[in-house]
Amino acid sequence: MKKYLASLFVILGMTGSYAQENDTPEYSGESFSLEGALAMLKKASTIEEFEELINNEKNEINNLDLNNDGNTDYVTVEDVTDNNQHVLVLSALVGENDKQDVATIVIEKTGKEEARLQIFGDEDLYEENTIAEPFDLTEKLTGKEKGPSIPELTAVRVIVNVWFWPSVRFIYAPGYRVWVSPVRWKVYPRWWRPWRPIRHNIFVTRCHIHKTYIHRTPTRSVVVHKSYAPRRHRSATIVKSRKGTTVIHKGRAGKVRAVHTRRR
């Protein structure tokens, strides 16, 4: 009987370990909801409020722990502007003087009262070309105009004009002061307390609600302006995923190169 119980505990332990390993996201960035970030941007009135919303545990946006210290990473927001384009850079604080860009939200004014946006997952953390954008549904007649067949109404997704989002109107208002987060490593807002990341499958289930009117798309409708490139943050830490390990090397001259080691 004792041998049976011992064997059972070993099997349960192995099953639990496998389940935890299998619960690891394929890409590290999947612990941050791109769709949720856009949902919070739509809700916010200012960029400062937006930063607070994505770091609020109750909103189910952030489950990142890139430096593996057992606590969630604070995500800062910085606005990089160029003419009619704003790039909101979302970066995780992973150490003293060390940040890793998580995503960029590119907002482009295309008319007097028209603007469009997309969010791009950073290539170090997400699968290549990971893009999300808000959408709406409209009805379109399909079928033959002539003949016995009756035209049918089909729901079609259309790109949303985000000009009337309060946060978008805020950054294009006269007198807007470009937002750069004042938060630094271990100098956090009084309202913020880190929490232990939850299991990935639970996180994905909870943040699924943000995908109601925001979806992933393979198509770029806006292009990140070149002014962002020299300001991009890449961490000196190791970022792990089930597909492999990305080791970020910083040389003395400040040059950065990534080495991808795939797991067998």
N, C-alpha and C positions, 0 to 999 in steps of 0.2 A: 504493500500500500504506500509506504514511504517513497519507494522508488518510483511508483506511478505519479505521485504528487510532485516529486522533484522533476520528473520528465515533463510534466504538464507545465510547471512554472518556467522551465527552460524554453518550451515551445511558445508560451505566451510572451515571454521576454523577447524572443526572436521576432515574433509577429509584431509586437509593439515597436521594436526598433525599425523593422522594415516599413511599417506604416508611417513612422515619423520621417524616414528618409524619403519615402515615396511622396510625402506631402510637401517636399521642398519645391518651390516654384522653378519652372524650367529656366526662367530668366529672373535675375534679381529685381529688376524693375517692376515685375508683376506684383510686388508687395506695395506698390503705390498705384492707386486708381487714377488713370488719366481721365476717364469719364467723370469720376467724382470731382476731380479738380475743376473741370469745366462747369459742372453743376454748381460748385461753390462760387466760381467766378460770376455766374449768372445771378446768384443770390446776393453777392456782396455789393456794397455801395462804393467802396474804396479799395485800393490795392492793399492797404494795411489790414482792412477787415478780411480780405481774401486770404492773406497769409495766416491770419488767426483761424479762419474756418478750416483750412486744409491741415492745420496742426491740432485741431480739436478731436480728441479721441472719439467723441460721440458721433462724429460725422462719417466715420469708417472710410477715410481716404488714405491714411498713411499707416503702413505696417512695416516700414523699412528699418533694418538694423544692419547697415552695410559694414560697420566696424566691429560687429559681433561682440558688443559689450553687454548684450542682454536687455537693452533698452531701445526704444524707438528713436530714430534720428530726427532732429528738428529740421524742417525744410524752410529755407529763406526764399524770398522773392525779390528780384532786382529787375527794374525796367530799363531796357536798352532801346533807345529811340533813334529813328532815322527818318526824317520827313514825315510821311503819313503812316509809318509803320512802327508798332511797338512790339518788342520781344520781351515777354515776361519770363525770366530765367528762374526756374525752380531748382534750388541746390540743397543737398543734404549736408549738414555739418557732421563730419566724421572724425575730426581731430583738431588740435590747435593749428590754425593756419592751413587747414586741409578741408576742402569741399569737393563734392562730386555732383555735377549737374544731373538732375533726374529727368527733367523735361523742359521744353520751351513752348510757350504759347505765343504764336505769331498772330497779331491783330493788324489788319490792314484796312484803312479807310478807302473805299472805292467810289464814293459819291457824297453828295451833300448830307444825306441821311442814310448812308449805306456803309456797312462794314462787314467783313467776314473774318473768321479765325479758324485756326487748327492748332492742336497740341501735338508735339512730336516727342516721343520717348527717346532719351539719349541713347546713342548707339552702344555705349559701354554697358548699359543695363538692360536694354530691350532688344528684341529681335529686330533685324534691319527693317527700316521703313515702317515702324509702328506709329500710326497716325490716328487720331480721333477727332471728330467734329460734331457739332450739334446738327440735328436734322429735324424736319417736320414732315408731315404726311399731307398729300393732296390727292384728289381723285382725278383719274384720267380715263377717258373713254377708249376702250380697245375693241377690236373686231372690225369687220368690213362695214363700210358706210353703205354699200349697196348689196342687195341680195337678201336671202331669207334669214341670215344670222342676225341675232340681236346684239347690239353693242353692249359691252359690260363695263362697269366701273371698277377700276383697279387702283389700289393705293400705291402712290409713288413717293419715294423720299426726295425731298428737295433741300438744298443748302439754306441755312437760316441767315437772315440779315440780323446781325447782333448789335446794330447801332443803338437799339433801345434798351440794351442791358445797362443798368445803372453804372456798373464798373467801367464799361466801354465809354459811355458818355463822360464819365469822370476824367479819364485820361486824355480825352480830346477837348476838354473844356479849357477856355482861356485862363491862364494863370496856374495851370497844373504844374506842381513841382514833382519832377521825376522821382519815383519811389525807389529807394535803395534800403533794404532792410538793415536796421541798426543792430540786429541780433548777431552775436558772435559766440564762439565756442565757450560754453560754461557761463555765458552772460545772457541768460534767457529772460523772457518776460515773466512777471510775477504770476500770471495766470496759467503758465504752462508747466506741466509736470510730465516727464517721460513715463511711459508704461511698457510693460513687457509685451513684445509682439505676440499675437495670437496665431494659432495654427492656420496655415495658408488656405486650406479648404474651407475653414470657417470664415476667414476674411473675404474670400471670393464670393461666398454666399451672401454675406452681409452687404457688400458694396455693389451687388448686382443691380440694385434698385437704381443706381446712377445711369444705367445703360438704357433707360426707358426712352429718352429723346437724344441720346448721344451714342454714336456708333463708331467702330473702327472702319477705316477706309484705306485702300492702297493708293489713292490718288491725291496728289498735292494740288491744292487750289491756291496756296500762298507759298512764297519762297522766303526762307530766312535770309535777311539782309546780311551782307558780308561783315557788317560792323559787329556782329555777335561773335564771330570766330575767334578773334584775339582775346575775348573775355571769357571764353569757355573754361569751366573748372573741371579738372580731371584729378581724381584722388590718387594719392601715393599708396593707398592700401590695396589689399587684394579683394576682388569682387568675385564671389563664387556662384556657380549655378550648376544644375545637373548636367548641362551640356559641356561644361568645362570650367576652367579657371582663367580669369583675365588678370594678369599681373601688370600693373601700371608702373613703368619705370621713369623716373625723372633724373635726367643727367645734370651735371654741374652747370651747364649752360642754360638749363631750364627747358631743354628739349624733352618732349614726351613721346614715348612709344609704347604700344600695347602688345603683349605677347599672349596669344591664346593657346592654351593647352587643353586639348579635348580629352575627355575621360574615355576609357575603353569599356 
